[in-house]
Amino acid sequence: MSPVLMLLGGFLLASPVRASDGSAPTTITCLTRGVDLRKERAYVLCPADCPLWQFSVFGNVVYASLSSICGAAIHRGVITNEGGIVRVQTLPGQENYSAVYANGIQSKVLTRWASSFSVAGTKSGALEAAGRPLSTARPSTGKRLKKLLEKKVGNKDCKADIAFLIDGSYNIGQRRFNLQKNFVGKVAVMLGIGTEGPHVGVVQASEHPKTEFHLKNFTAAKDVLFAIKEIGFRGGNSNMGKALKHTAQRFFSLENGVRRGIPKIVIVFIDGWPSDDIEDAGIVAREFGINVFIVSVARPTTEEQGMVQDVGFVDKAVCRNNGFFSYHIPTWFGTTKYVKPLVQKLCSHEQMLCSKTCYNSVNIAFLIDGSSSVGDSNFRLVLEFISNVAKAFEISDIGSKIAAVQFTYDQRMEFSFSDYATKEKVLAAVRGIRYMSGGTATGDAISFTTRNVFGPMKDGPNKNFLVVLTDGQSYDDVRGPAAAAHKAGITVFSIGVAWAPLDDLKDMASEPRESHNFFTREFTGLEQIVPDVIRGICRDFLNSKQ
């Protein structure tokens, strides 16, 4: 069999492998997904030694088409990390992709996807991965207009809002400062900046931090490169802690171009060591849901370490001390080879652990008492309370979700977690809820909500919360249904008004009960409870992540 020439990762290789029909397989990258291919069936060649953290894999037998093809093949055991031929075949989409850990790769739960692929070995020894797969073997030969449009849109697979926090102190000096700018420019270009791709900005750290340009200023790589080139060296101390805190608190705002539901990243470049405390700034960044990467260059020598306030500053400032968020470059000279590995990390969104906050990663269902004792005017105050709580959260199809159920003797699903994907639509739906009037069967209502509202979300990534609002004694038992909700992983806050018995409120509330139940004599008192409920949800979310 004559060898086939293939381009792999920029190197031309001679390979004797062929698909079972004798044709040369298409070379793909580690990150090629099923959805990137356009043929019903295709033979592709997975490269060797793809880093496992690059793979995004949904499902364990039939894979969602947004999964990495090579990752699915390794996960299924069809090929190893040494790469190999994979046969790709389109399959229909499905619901409820289950997850499992196999061959070094953790697959993820996914509720629903439009198309799928499966993975299996073939008798010929060629490997079969089934998906609805764009060849990355060679660039498209389409019209120039199409290329320009793609360039403007950017890399959709690396959608992130990124701040480059560069070192402008006397530590680095003018010459290395220019080398740092060159490196940042190369990273920015490889990221694939565009309207639908990554957006970047730059903050310079010195005596006082300075925002050089914001996320909203440029959406084309050439404009970003020019802006980086124009940045002047400021000098002064390397107050990275001060600059990181400034970036976390002021840079990532809606006015400056931050996008909802998109990972927020700060890449901190430190030449030597910071002049001030950086640990507290790292904590502030995490509270804002920002993923902090530390790129350290030229670590302090043994003689210089006595001048460093905290030798372990890198591990204390990063998003998570797991090795992923720290990146060391030995010198500013010859940095080109470090560009691609850093970009691959920045585009691995499933690793952005600090993007998840209580504001964008919770499901909150409101169980609303619609009994006759509430009355129409008080019912409006209850809906106002729900709206004020919901306003605090980042509601989207990939963020937090809100649902509402009204109950008397019966239950009425007002809207589920999947009905509305924006805050505006949720608030409009809350305003549109109509008062039922009737009896009070709170226990049955909790069971209904656990089963019908939270049931479809039980394997989802968000943490589940139930807020029960009632003004009176339940006609049925609340303890059993509440215990079942707790067992299902639902944190319950109970809020009583007027004649609601304290024993029922405590029985419904999650542990510790004292901090999960509230009482007010008048419906107008609900307004004062809003911040307590929001703080309680965030407290429980953070505790669950410890």
Secondary structure, 3 states (H helix, E strand, C coil): CCCEEEEECCEEEEECCCCCCCCCCEECCCCCEHHHCCCCEEEEEECCCCCHHHCCCECCCEEECCCEHHHHHHHHCCCCCCCEEEEEECEEEEEEECCCEECCEECECEEEEEEEEEEEECCCCCEEECCCCCCCCCCCCCCHHHHHHHHHHCCHHHCCEEEEEEECCCCCHHHHHHHHHHHHHHHHHHHCCCCCCCEEEEEEECCCCEEEECCCCCCCHHHHHHHHHCCCCCCCCCCHHHHHHHHHHHHCCHHHCCCCCCCEEEEEEEECCCCCCCHHHHHHHHHCCEEEEEEEECCCCCCHHHHCCCCCHHHHHCCCCCCCCEEEECCCCCCHHHHHHHHHHHCCHHHCHHHCCCCCCEEEEEEEECCCCCCHHHHHHHHHHHHHHHCCCCECCCCEEEEEEEECCCEEEEECCCCCCCHHHHHHHHHCCCCCCCCCCHHHHHHHHHHHHHHHHCCCCCEEEEEEEECCCCCCCCHHHHHHHHHCCEEEEEEEECCCCHHHHHHHCCCCHHHCEEEECCHHHHHHHHHHHHHHHHHHHHHHCC
